[in-house]
Amino acid sequence: MSNEAGAKAAGVAGGVTGVAGSIGTVAAAGAVKGLGAAGITSGLAAIGSVVGGGMAAGVACTAAAPLAIGGLAYGLYKWLSD
């Protein structure tokens, strides 16, 4: 596997892991547990309150986390494989 292909695979794997972690965090963080409407709303609001916001900030945080983890995995793979 070439260096670039391996880095892309690492980035994808990191992104998938980040998505799974974000879904689990939203399901567990709120006052109402689970992935129903009330659970998602309260989970996003709880995550958003960590950064001083509400549900919209929670959406931004949970969307940014997989991107950051995927980018970190991509960069780390490229750095360590050189």
C-alpha positions in Angstrom: 0.0 0.0 0.0 1.4 3.4 -0.9 2.0 6.0 1.6 -0.9 8.2 0.3 -3.3 5.3 0.2 -2.4 4.2 3.7 -2.8 7.8 5.0 -6.3 8.0 3.4 -7.3 4.7 4.9 -6.1 5.9 8.3 -8.1 9.1 7.9 -11.2 7.3 7.0 -10.8 4.9 9.9 -10.3 7.8 12.2 -13.3 9.6 10.9 -15.5 6.5 11.3 -14.3 6.1 14.8 -15.1 9.8 15.5 -18.6 9.4 14.1 -19.3 6.4 16.3 -17.9 8.2 19.3 -20.0 11.3 18.6 -23.2 9.2 18.3 -22.5 7.5 21.6 -21.7 10.8 23.3 -25.0 12.4 22.1 -26.9 9.3 23.2 -25.4 9.3 26.7 -24.8 13.0 27.5 -28.3 14.3 27.8 -30.9 14.3 30.6 -32.9 11.8 28.5 -30.8 8.9 27.4 -31.1 7.3 24.0 -31.4 8.3 20.4 -35.0 9.4 20.3 -35.9 13.0 19.6 -35.8 14.0 23.3 -32.5 12.1 23.8 -30.8 13.7 20.8 -32.0 17.2 21.7 -30.9 17.0 25.3 -27.6 15.3 24.4 -26.7 18.0 21.9 -27.7 20.7 24.3 -25.6 19.1 27.0 -22.6 18.9 24.7 -23.1 22.5 23.6 -23.3 23.7 27.1 -19.7 22.6 27.6 -18.5 25.3 25.2 -21.0 27.9 26.5 -23.7 27.4 23.9 -26.8 25.4 23.3 -28.0 22.7 20.9 -26.5 24.5 17.9 -23.1 24.6 19.5 -23.5 20.9 20.3 -24.2 20.2 16.6 -21.0 22.1 15.7 -18.9 20.2 18.3 -20.2 16.8 17.3 -19.7 17.5 13.6 -16.2 18.9 14.1 -15.0 16.0 16.2 -14.9 13.3 13.5 -13.3 15.7 11.1 -10.6 16.5 13.6 -9.9 12.9 14.5 -9.8 11.9 10.8 -7.4 14.7 10.0 -5.2 13.9 12.9 -5.1 10.2 11.9 -4.2 11.1 8.3 -1.5 13.5 9.4 -0.1 11.2 12.0 0.1 8.3 9.5 1.9 10.4 7.0 4.3 11.8 9.6 5.2 8.4 11.1 5.5 6.6 7.7 8.1 9.1 6.3 
